[in-house]
Amino acid sequence: MPISFISKTEDGFGILELAGTLTLGPSLRDLRENVRKVLTDTKLAGLIVNVTEVTAVDSAGLGELTVLYTVASKRSCPVRLVGVNPALRKMLELTRLDAVLPSADDMASAKKEIRAG
């Protein structure tokens, strides 16, 4: 199942809820465009990406998370991942992307960490 996503703004944060496979395919381009739309609100305190429902990630999906981080950081918008499964956590650690894409235990923790700066 290709990646699907819901985007919204909540409490001054951009929220992306991802579901399905974060793998090579046209849906990654759609995700990137959606992230750009979410980040047009310059008043966002941060971007939280809920990956709880992501079932698989490949190198293209990992690359897309990196692009998401780059787009957000150019707008001085910190990013937190929520709901990282063990397989994705291992990929992030092996590639050392866990330093630029930190994860939080839940949505409330992510908001608190971003606000703490």
N, C-alpha and C positions, 0 to 999 in steps of 0.2 A: 504494500500500500504506500503510495507516494506521500510525502509530507503534506500535512494540512496544518493550517494555523488560524488562530483567532488573535486579533490584536485589539487592545483597548487601552484606555488611560484610566488609572485608578490612583487616587491620593497623590497625584502629581508624578506618577511613575508610568512609563510605557510598559505594558505587559504583553508579552508574546507567549501564547500557549501552543506548543507544537505537539503533533500526534502523527504517528506513522513512522516511516523510514526516512531518515535524513541521509539519503544516498543520491548518487549521481542521477540527474534527470532534470527536466524542465521546471519542476516544482521548486528547485533551489533558486532559480532566477526570480520566480514569483515571490519567494520568501525575501530575497534581497530588496526587491522593489517595495514590499510591504514594510520592511524595516525602515527604509528611507522615508516612507510616508509617516510612520509613527514618530520618527525623529524630527519631523518638520516643526513640531511643537518645541520651541526653544526653552520653554519653562520646565521641562522635565527634570526631575531630580536624578533619574536613572532609568535604566532599561533592565527589566527582569524577564528572563527567558525560562519558562517552565517547560522542562523536557521530560517530565514524569511519564508521559504517554509515548515517548519516542522508543521504538522497538529495535532499531538498528541504526548504526552510523558507520559510514565508510570514510575514506580519506577526503572525498569531495564534500561530504557533509561536515567534516571537521574543518575543512578549508572555508566553508560557508560560515561557520561559527566565527572563524577568524576574521572574515570580511565584515560580519556583523559587528564584531568588536572594533574594527578599524573605523567603520562608518560612525559608530557611537562615540569613539574617543575623539574623532575630529570635531565633534560637537560638544566636547567636554562632558559627555554623558557616561557615567560609570555603568558597567554591566555586571549582573550576577546571574548565574544559572541556578535553577531550583529543580530538585527531583532527579539529580544525576544518578543514573544506575551504575553498578560496578563496572560494566564493560566500557561505558563512556568515561568514567573516572580514570580507568586504567589508560585509555587512549590519551586523555588530557595530561596525565602524569608522564607517560612515555615521551610525549612530544613537548613536554614542559609548558604546555598551554594552560595548565592549571594556574599559573602565575598571572596570566592576563585575563583568564576567564574563571575567576573564583566562583565557587558554589556556596550556596547557603542551604540550610536544612529545610526551610520553608519560606513562604512568601513574607511573613512577618519579620523573620530574621534577615532576609535579603533587604527589605526596606530599612530596617534598623542599621544594618552594616553600611548601606549606601549613605544614609543620612549622617552617620558618624564620620564618614569621609575617610 
